[in-house]
Amino acid sequence: MRWIPVFFVITCVAPMAVAQNLKSDTGPAEIPPATYQGKQYVDSRGCIYIRAGQGKRVIWIPRVNRKRQVLCGYKPTLTQPAKDNSSG
């Protein structure tokens, strides 16, 4: 009977936490400099973002796996962050 609570957590609670991963993503830890022309960017947290937008307007979309989890744990693109996202 002890396995029932574990089974409940794995099948019911865990998928909700995964779904919130993507929803709670606020974008890269820092925005790459305007001179950065790459199509993919890895922020200082190691999370991957893909360039999207049109013309001069650029947005960074998180790259996710099939379970919609943001892909993190990779080597950052830049050695020194350009601009902190929280400073506006």
C-alpha positions as CSV (number, residue, x, y, z in Angstrom):
1,M,0.0,0.0,0.0
2,R,3.0,2.3,0.5
3,W,3.5,2.5,-3.3
4,I,0.1,4.1,-3.9
5,P,1.2,7.7,-2.8
6,V,4.4,7.4,-4.8
7,F,2.4,6.3,-7.9
8,F,0.0,9.3,-7.4
9,V,2.9,11.8,-7.2
10,I,4.6,10.4,-10.3
11,T,1.5,10.2,-12.4
12,C,-0.5,13.2,-11.2
13,V,1.7,15.8,-9.6
14,A,4.9,15.5,-11.6
15,P,3.3,16.3,-15.0
16,M,1.8,19.5,-13.5
17,A,5.3,20.6,-12.3
18,V,6.7,20.0,-15.8
19,A,4.0,22.0,-17.5
20,Q,4.7,24.9,-15.2
21,N,8.4,24.9,-16.2
22,L,7.7,26.3,-19.6
23,K,4.9,28.6,-18.4
24,S,7.1,30.1,-15.6
25,D,10.0,30.8,-18.0
26,T,10.7,34.5,-18.1
27,G,13.3,34.4,-20.9
28,P,17.0,34.4,-20.9
29,A,18.9,35.4,-17.7
30,E,20.4,38.2,-19.8
31,I,19.7,39.5,-23.3
32,P,22.6,39.0,-25.8
33,P,24.1,42.2,-27.2
34,A,22.5,43.7,-30.3
35,T,25.5,42.7,-32.3
36,Y,24.9,39.0,-31.6
37,Q,23.6,37.4,-34.8
38,G,23.3,33.7,-33.8
39,K,20.0,31.8,-34.2
40,Q,20.4,30.1,-30.9
41,Y,21.6,31.5,-27.5
42,V,22.6,29.8,-24.3
43,D,22.2,32.2,-21.3
44,S,24.4,32.2,-18.1
45,R,22.0,29.6,-16.5
46,G,22.8,27.2,-19.4
47,C,19.2,27.4,-20.8
48,I,18.8,27.4,-24.6
49,Y,16.8,30.1,-26.5
50,I,16.0,30.4,-30.2
51,R,15.9,33.8,-32.0
52,A,12.5,34.8,-33.4
53,G,11.0,38.0,-34.6
54,Q,11.0,40.2,-37.6
55,G,13.4,43.0,-38.6
56,K,14.9,44.7,-35.6
57,R,12.4,43.2,-33.2
58,V,13.9,40.1,-31.7
59,I,12.4,37.8,-29.1
60,W,14.0,34.7,-27.5
61,I,11.9,31.6,-27.3
62,P,12.9,28.8,-24.9
63,R,13.9,25.6,-26.5
64,V,12.0,22.6,-25.0
65,N,12.1,18.8,-25.1
66,R,9.2,16.6,-26.0
67,K,7.9,16.9,-22.5
68,R,7.9,20.7,-22.8
69,Q,10.7,21.2,-20.3
70,V,13.1,24.1,-21.0
71,L,16.5,22.7,-22.1
72,C,19.1,23.8,-19.6
73,G,22.5,22.6,-18.4
74,Y,24.5,23.7,-21.5
75,K,27.7,25.8,-21.8
76,P,26.7,29.5,-22.0
77,T,27.2,31.3,-25.4
78,L,28.9,34.3,-23.9
79,T,31.6,34.4,-21.2
80,Q,30.4,37.8,-19.8
81,P,26.7,38.6,-19.8
82,A,25.7,41.7,-21.8
83,K,22.6,42.9,-19.9
84,D,20.6,41.7,-16.9
85,N,17.0,40.9,-17.9
86,S,15.7,42.1,-14.6
87,S,17.1,45.6,-15.0
88,G,14.5,46.2,-17.8
